[in-house]
Amino acid sequence: MALRGAVLAGVLAGVIGVFAPPPATAQPGAGGIGLRAGVSANPDQFFFGMHYETDPLFDRLRFRPGIEVGFGDNLTLIQINPEFTYWLPVKSRDWGVYVGGGPAINIYSWDNNGHGNGDSDVEPGINFMFGLAHRKGFFAEMKVGAIDSPDFKFAVGYTFR
């Protein structure tokens, strides 16, 4: 009977160890200002931008507003992104994984190929993201856009903590 209890306790401890949330250090450190650059599809552009990431608002949720400027495909796109990130529990002390998204304000300005004034328009959008970040600041991220946001974006960057 004692052996059965010890085995059950060992199995229970193993299950708890597998499913227990990791220590807080699994999330990258405090918030900070970040820089990013990448490419997008539809429109096909190169973009760069910056963001500010807050400390956790609660649990693993952070607010990360940002702005990006894209060039190419005969237009300039300024995208304002008031996004949220949710950090998933992982067992690594150095790397974190996050998902998130939020609305976007997309300011399109067409070049008009140098023949007079181009046209511009402001359109809403929504972004969904998945990213991987090192605790020292490096990150890589993919975004999928809906409504009038770019269909796909890939960026790398650094958050100064």
Secondary structure, 3 states (H helix, E strand, C coil): CHHHHHHHHHHHHHHHHHHCCCCHHHCCCCCEEEEEEEEEECCCEEEEEEEEECCCCECCEEEEEEEEEEEECCEEEEEEEEEEEEEECCCCCCEEEEEEEEEEEEEEEECHHHCCCCCEEEEEEEEEEEEEEECCCEEEEEEEEEECCCCEEEEEEEEEC
